[in-house]
Amino acid sequence: MEQPTRPLSPEKILDVWEAGRQQHELDRALTLLTAASGLSRDELADLTIGERDARLLRLRELVVGAGAAGISECPECGERVEFAIDTATIACREEVTETAREIEVHGTRVQFRLPTSRDLAEVVASPDDAEGLRRLIERCLIGPDSVRELLGEIVEVLSASMLEADPQSEIIISLGCPNCGKHWELLFDIAHFFWNEMAAQAQRLVREIDVIARAYGWTEREILSLPAQRRRTYLEMLAA
């Protein structure tokens, strides 16, 4: 059963930021989720990528809100295109409980499981995307070596089947350029996007602590115990 996701306090945001600054993005996602759930890091690492990202989306909604704004560059003319999304509408509310699947490819029954953070960590150093996908599929195959010998022929089919079984693992946003009319698709990486937001929040908190502590001599704990609006009021008074 899924553990309830808890919002992150200012103290926890700082702890997560400090822990994740030197981590790979895959580890940062787990650091965020560990801080907000009752699950261990190992348990979270065993979630499918879609389930991991669904939990990140729900956590983001608690901490930041559902609205999000991003910027992409038009691949045709280079125009910077701003876009807005509602992360609440793209978060899957149903947990993937059965991770093993079976399909028939060229008359052969092929069993596979859905990729997890552990699998991505093993293939992240692949020389290119094609090799990374091949290694990922190979790790997720279940069955005899005779099936693995067909890997080169069934990579694309298995990749599509994995995405169909775990659709939250790939969030695609359709964009259009107001300057040249070009249309393209953008892969929305919630782990990367949310971490950048948390890092910005943490840095803002550190600046607030620094300014208020210098002025009033209060400790970090005392400052962070204040509601966000109260901190802003003190900062406004100091800036006046």
Buried (B, 14 or more C-beta within 10 A) or exposed (E): EBEEBBEBEBEBBBBBBEBBEEEEEBBBBBBBBBBBBEBEEEBBBBBBBBBBBBBBBBBBBEBBEBEBEBEBEBEEEEBEBEBEBEBBEBBBEEEBEEBEBEBEBEEEEBBBBBBBBEBBBBBEEBEEEEEBBBBBBBBBBEEEEEBEEBBEEBBEBBBEBBBEBBEBBBBEBEBEBEEEEBEBEBEBBBBEBBBEEBBEBBEEBBEBBEBBBEEEEBEBEEBBBBEEEEBEEBBEEEEE
